[in-house]
Amino acid sequence: MNMKFMIVVLMYLIPFSLCMAQPDRWQQRVEYDMVIDMEVETNRFKGKQRLTYYNNSPDTLRKVFYHLYFNAFQPGSMMDVRSRTIEDPDPRVMDRIYYLKEDETGYHNILSLDMNGSPCAYVVEGTILEVDLPKPILPQSRVTFTMRFESQVPVQIRRSGRDSKDGIRYSMAQWYPKMCEYDYQGWHANPYIGREFHGVWGDFRVQIEIDRAYTIGATGVLKDADKMGHGYSSKDTRKRKIFQGRKLTWVFEARNVHDFVWAADPDYTHLIKETDAGIVFHYFFEENEMNSDNWRNLHEVMNEALTFLNANYGEYPYSQYSFIQGGDGGMEYPMATLITGDRTFQRLVGTSIHELVHSWYQGVLANNESLYPWMDEGFTSFVGSEVRNHLREVGLLPGNVSANPQKNAVRGYTRFALSGREEPLSTHDDHYITNTAHSVAAYTKGSVFLKQIEYIIGRQKFLRGMKVYYDTWKFKHPNPNDFIRIMEKISGIELDWFKEYFVYTTHTIDYGIES
């Protein structure tokens, strides 16, 4: 080949490959098929789980690990001890776990576990189930685990539980034995101490048998919704089925998600509204004089929020989303959120926006929150502020439009940095010395991280970079370097100097005016 021609070809190919290169990290995959039989009188349920596990890694696996989140709600657990010994405990937890009675605790009892029909040896270590496999799982192969288990739903303390302050019977988050993530960094079998989560992408089919008086909101799409009543169709079939047994069976299916949440209450009001984008929003709440108008007026605001998010940060990829009254604050899950509902309209909107934005930065991008909580909470807080500013601009929220919606985050981070109590963003989520340092790092400094990037590369390139980041890394668990590389490619500016200082240190710049 003519050398001159080869040089010309390379000059064209190299820039193209730099701009268009796509991430090629492998992802494990799961398929859950679960049958749950709930007894509302005892707050216990029996479960059968069939889990098909795809080892898409180049490694041979000789062990696997499951999360047993409910085991955290027992006196003496790591969550209990941390809450009783940390300087500034979460007021929702404090010493409440320590004083739980036997019928108020949470637990998972594993009754049996097989892999491809052969029994597995296993040991329970707190909130982790460690499993020795009868045969190794070879690279590029799949196996099927079959498990039987029984569980007790704890009193509502943190995220999941029963009988919340709002009076919601069941907030079923982190409620099933869940396979831990294995990726290019190895196993992530983190005990449940108090923070966030990391999950394997996959498909869920969950069948829930429960007292027929209960209405369920959940991740995924309800099968045969037109036959269920409970607000899912215009014709309520509960009376028609009353003599066909004490329980109803609900079947939900969700594709390409990394977790599954559900909530159940006999007094839910259920509203279904379609957005301008064609996404169906579901609203589940216990109606009373305080909250009825707030929940009924929520849709207009959330419809506009979704339109803004789709246009500026990437398309929401699922067919529906549910806002469910439950939990102990606001907590995000794929295709759904749990939100305490007895709030002013402003607070209900604020929390709903934050949890909806999580659908982008945890529901779809789903970075490892134990290692990089700021990539979820900080990015979500930043974008949530932009959304609220837009809603003020179009007249759906009161207040003045701000030229810098992030100014409060910058001020908050500056004040805390000057206090000398700041800890690096690189701190593991459960290893912050104080809860305050964690909150400022994850939510506030995470927001400032994006604001600084925007300042360095310019607003337009930043907005383009946010969409490219989402489209490039959705369903792939990105890390901080993945984000920085996208912004470097979009801007043409080297940014590792900023990442290294801002993420891995607490160094600050001492600005001064000489003249």
Salt bridges, closest charged atoms under 4 A:
ASP37 OD1 - LYS247 NZ 2.33
GLU39 OE1 - ARG246 NH2 3.35
GLU39 OE2 - LYS247 NZ 2.94
GLU41 OE2 - ARG246 NH1 3.55
ASP80 OD1 - ARG84 NE 2.86
GLU87 OE2 - ARG421 NH2 2.53
ASP90 OD2 - ARG92 NH2 2.94
ASP90 OD2 - ARG158 NE 3.53
GLU130 OE2 - LYS63 NZ 2.40
ASP132 OD1 - LYS63 NZ 3.81
ASP163 OD2 - ARG162 NH1 3.13
ASP163 OD1 - ARG169 NH1 2.78
GLU181 OE2 - HIS477 NE2 2.99
ASP183 OD1 - HIS188 NE2 2.80
ASP183 OD2 - HIS198 NE2 3.70
GLU196 OE1 - ARG159 NH2 3.58
ASP203 OD2 - ARG29 NH2 2.85
ASP203 OD2 - ARG255 NH1 3.74
ASP236 OD2 - ARG238 NH2 2.52
GLU253 OE2 - ARG205 NE 3.47
GLU253 OE1 - LYS223 NZ 3.70
GLU253 OE1 - ARG255 NH2 3.50
ASP259 OD2 - LYS178 NZ 3.51
GLU287 OE2 - ARG296 NH2 2.92
GLU304 OE2 - HIS390 NE2 2.74
ASP328 OD1 - ARG92 NH1 3.32
ASP328 OD1 - ARG158 NH1 2.69
GLU332 OE1 - HIS358 NE2 3.33
ASP376 OD1 - HIS358 ND1 2.72
GLU377 OE1 - HIS354 NE2 3.23
GLU377 OE1 - HIS358 NE2 3.17
GLU386 OE1 - ARG459 NH2 3.11
GLU422 OE2 - LYS445 NZ 2.73
ASP429 OD1 - HIS438 NE2 2.84
GLU454 OE1 - LYS451 NZ 2.63
GLU454 OE2 - ARG459 NH1 2.49
ASP471 OD1 - LYS474 NZ 3.92
ASP482 OD2 - ARG25 NH2 2.54
GLU488 OE1 - ARG485 NH1 2.54
GLU500 OE2 - LYS499 NZ 3.35
